[in-house]
Amino acid sequence: MSHQESYDVVVLGSGAAGLTAAFTAATEGARVGVFEKNSRVGGTTAWSGGHVWIPANHRMAEVGADDSLEEGITYLTALARGLVEPELVHAFAENGPSMARYLEEHGAVEFFAVPGLPDYHPEHPGGKPGGGRTLGSTLFPFDTLGDWKDKVEKSPYYSVHLRMDETGIGSAVPKPPSAEEIARREEQDERGMGGGLIGALLAGCLRAGVEFHLSSPGVELVVADGRVTGVAVEDSDGRHQVTATKGVILATGGFEWNEEYRKTFLRGAIHKAASIPTNTGDALRMSLKAGAALQNMREAWWIPVVDLPDGVNSMNLEMINADRTRPRSIMVNRAGRRFVNEAANYNAIVGAFHAEDVTAFDYANIPAWIIVDHTNLTTYGSAGRPYSGTTPPWLVEAPTLRELAGKLGIPADELERTVARWNENVAAGVDPDFHRGESAHDLWWGDPYKKGTVEGTLGPIDQGPFYAMKLMPGTIGTKGGPKVDAHARVVDLDGAVIPGLYAVGNTSSPTGPTYGGPGGTLGPGMTFAWIAARDAVGTD
Ligand SMILES: Cc1cc2nc3c(=O)[nH]c(=O)nc-3n(C[C@H](O)[C@H](O)[C@H](O)COP(=O)(O)OP(=O)(O)OC[C@H]3O[C@@H](n4cnc5c(N)ncnc54)[C@H](O)[C@@H]3O)c2cc1C
């Protein structure tokens, strides 16, 4: 059966970028339809921590932080390595605070400023070692969503009833809520992190009259006289055409689950994606067919990952951040040598995984192993899970470093030398080789109870047995896609705007290699979504 529908604005995808665009367009008076490929709303965003990074945001003064538009632009420019158009840096920095304020003032989302959480490169010009740019998502009561509450994605990685700042990642120390408080949250189905953000945006969209179509992927753009006038959608009734009189906003996430695109475009190997598997680069294909130019194709939001056996979580992987940064741990390559500041942020560190050994003509640091001692394991657990008394199956265990090296197939003498040098440096309180512990970023991560001190990340590896975890490069989403201008309008190969077509979020993140700080993907994604919606609707 084929049928016709018409909206002012059609949004493809229901992550934070899609829902921010839909909410804004509807609030500005447009009739909006959201078409989502998945059977549930929320995309990777609903799986995420829900942090939103916005320089000079309206809430940072509440946590004693100050900032300015100029500092934000200076910082973003310093990280861009000349790979981001200055007009796009300005567009994000200038509109980010307005976007966040708009969502609050129009009742969609309530943010709070996360105290103390540093930028990812806080010592770069304009960086914030004391944080303030990261906005957290408050708890949202899903029982107010009626039938929609069961149509939102749940994170395979995080407990849905927690706020990020309660986990020890978004806070000075872990502040788990009491059992009574958790019971109350379960009763009202109050969810935090990315789930809370999506719940709040979804509620705002529904109030504003946005219509949702699940299990309805957009498959092709409709172009008439050079203008995008709609999109072909496939659902259980077959393929049909949906008209968009004011614009189509592509917010279908990245292409990380499309192996062909990964191989064609990304700068280096990816073992696994941690994002939602429906993100297969559909909007990239659609916009290429419509004549779009491309941008930022080689980049992703990178992260190291470890394979988990069946049954631990539904993705069979875990993203590895805290483990790398804690005392009594280092990372080594197959030569048994350290190769990086292990406590560097997850996006930057994958650059070291992509380094070449030109003699071997192979990646020098894939795979890598985290080496920890018994005190590390029993104190901090592994891969986000507390120590249970037995060695988790993703760790290789041996009584000595020499035997561990044998099991890993790496040179034992070299591993022993590496650990001995590490222990000497730890005793002196410095890491002259890779400068671990010198950045405010490194001092935030590490041992949550020693935050701010070098002992929070430097510690000897001297209590056997010893353990190794195999780390591989991964991603939480790719960045590249159709090239956009400062209004998030897609442009063609000649630089001319393709009228009626916008691309936002990970569908096209014009951020170069930059990951500014915690929330650095959702901040630009939601900001360009807000810009796109207002441009489509014609808001001044
Ligand atoms: C565990 C984890 C924690 C994270 N924490 C943070 C954090 O705290 N802060 C931060 O900034 N980033 C974080 N990230 C990254 C962040 O989640 C993503 O970068 C972000 O969600 C991307 O938003 P998006 O709206 O572009 O895409 P998504 O949220 O992935 O949404 C894209 C949607 O498009 C849909 N879609 C795909 N194809 C089609 C089609 N053809 N038609 C219609 N719909 C389609 C998909 O099904 C999906 O629902 C985290 C990621 C992970 C995995």
The ligand as a Tripos MOL2 file, in Angstrom:
@<TRIPOS>MOLECULE
LIG
   53    58     1     0     0
SMALL
NO_CHARGES

@<TRIPOS>ATOM
      1 C1         28.0570    4.5160   26.2870 C.3       1 LIG1
      2 C2         28.1600    5.8330   25.5930 C.ar      1 LIG1
      3 C3         28.2380    6.9890   26.3410 C.ar      1 LIG1
      4 C4         28.3040    8.2210   25.7000 C.ar      1 LIG1
      5 N1         28.2620    9.3490   26.4620 N.ar      1 LIG1
      6 C5         28.2460   10.5420   25.8530 C.ar      1 LIG1
      7 C6         28.0790   11.7280   26.6170 C.ar      1 LIG1
      8 O1         27.8770   11.7040   27.8330 O.2       1 LIG1
      9 N2         28.1180   12.9090   25.9470 N.ar      1 LIG1
     10 C7         28.3030   12.9820   24.5910 C.ar      1 LIG1
     11 O2         28.3720   14.0850   24.0490 O.2       1 LIG1
     12 N3         28.3990   11.8610   23.8400 N.ar      1 LIG1
     13 C8         28.3460   10.6560   24.4290 C.ar      1 LIG1
     14 N4         28.3890    9.5290   23.6740 N.ar      1 LIG1
     15 C9         28.3290    9.6500   22.2040 C.3       1 LIG1
     16 C10        26.8810   10.0400   21.8190 C.3       1 LIG1
     17 O3         25.9840    9.1080   22.3690 O.3       1 LIG1
     18 C11        26.6560   10.1330   20.3010 C.3       1 LIG1
     19 O4         27.7100   10.8540   19.6980 O.3       1 LIG1
     20 C12        25.3330   10.8460   20.0660 C.3       1 LIG1
     21 O5         24.3000   10.1580   20.7250 O.3       1 LIG1
     22 C13        24.9740   10.9840   18.5950 C.3       1 LIG1
     23 O6         23.7030   11.6000   18.5300 O.3       1 LIG1
     24 P1         22.8830   11.5880   17.1740 P.3       1 LIG1
     25 O7         21.5650   12.1940   17.4710 O.co2     1 LIG1
     26 O8         23.7080   12.1790   16.0960 O.co2     1 LIG1
     27 O9         22.7420   10.0340   16.8070 O.3       1 LIG1
     28 P2         21.9980    8.8610   17.5650 P.3       1 LIG1
     29 O10        21.6560    9.2300   18.9640 O.co2     1 LIG1
     30 O11        22.7860    7.6220   17.3750 O.co2     1 LIG1
     31 O12        20.6240    8.7560   16.7760 O.3       1 LIG1
     32 C14        20.5920    8.3980   15.4160 C.3       1 LIG1
     33 C15        19.2440    7.7460   15.1410 C.3       1 LIG1
     34 O13        19.0270    7.6860   13.7200 O.3       1 LIG1
     35 C16        18.3610    6.4800   13.4470 C.3       1 LIG1
     36 N5         18.5050    6.1490   12.0300 N.ar      1 LIG1
     37 C17        19.5510    5.5750   11.3920 C.ar      1 LIG1
     38 N6         19.2830    5.4690   10.0670 N.ar      1 LIG1
     39 C18        18.0450    5.9830    9.8700 C.ar      1 LIG1
     40 C19        17.2200    6.1580    8.7260 C.ar      1 LIG1
     41 N7         17.5940    5.7610    7.5030 N.pl3     1 LIG1
     42 N8         16.0000    6.7460    8.8820 N.ar      1 LIG1
     43 C20        15.5690    7.1470   10.1160 C.ar      1 LIG1
     44 N9         16.3060    6.9740   11.2420 N.ar      1 LIG1
     45 C21        17.5440    6.4220   11.1170 C.ar      1 LIG1
     46 C22        19.0320    5.4930   14.3750 C.3       1 LIG1
     47 O14        18.2370    4.3330   14.5300 O.3       1 LIG1
     48 C23        19.1570    6.3180   15.6530 C.3       1 LIG1
     49 O15        18.0130    6.1740   16.4620 O.3       1 LIG1
     50 C24        28.3280    8.2730   24.2810 C.ar      1 LIG1
     51 C25        28.2460    7.1100   23.5200 C.ar      1 LIG1
     52 C26        28.1610    5.8870   24.1660 C.ar      1 LIG1
     53 C27        28.0430    4.6380   23.3320 C.3       1 LIG1
@<TRIPOS>BOND
     1     1     2 1
     2     2     3 ar
     3     2    52 ar
     4     3     4 ar
     5     4     5 ar
     6     4    50 ar
     7     5     6 ar
     8     6     7 ar
     9     6    13 1
    10     7     8 2
    11     7     9 ar
    12     9    10 ar
    13    10    11 2
    14    10    12 ar
    15    12    13 ar
    16    13    14 ar
    17    14    15 1
    18    14    50 ar
    19    15    16 1
    20    16    17 1
    21    16    18 1
    22    18    19 1
    23    18    20 1
    24    20    21 1
    25    20    22 1
    26    22    23 1
    27    23    24 1
    28    24    25 2
    29    24    26 1
    30    24    27 1
    31    27    28 1
    32    28    29 2
    33    28    30 1
    34    28    31 1
    35    31    32 1
    36    32    33 1
    37    33    34 1
    38    33    48 1
    39    34    35 1
    40    35    36 1
    41    35    46 1
    42    36    37 ar
    43    36    45 ar
    44    37    38 ar
    45    38    39 ar
    46    39    40 ar
    47    39    45 ar
    48    40    41 1
    49    40    42 ar
    50    42    43 ar
    51    43    44 ar
    52    44    45 ar
    53    46    47 1
    54    46    48 1
    55    48    49 1
    56    50    51 ar
    57    51    52 ar
    58    52    53 1
@<TRIPOS>SUBSTRUCTURE
     1 LIG1         1 GROUP 0 **** ****
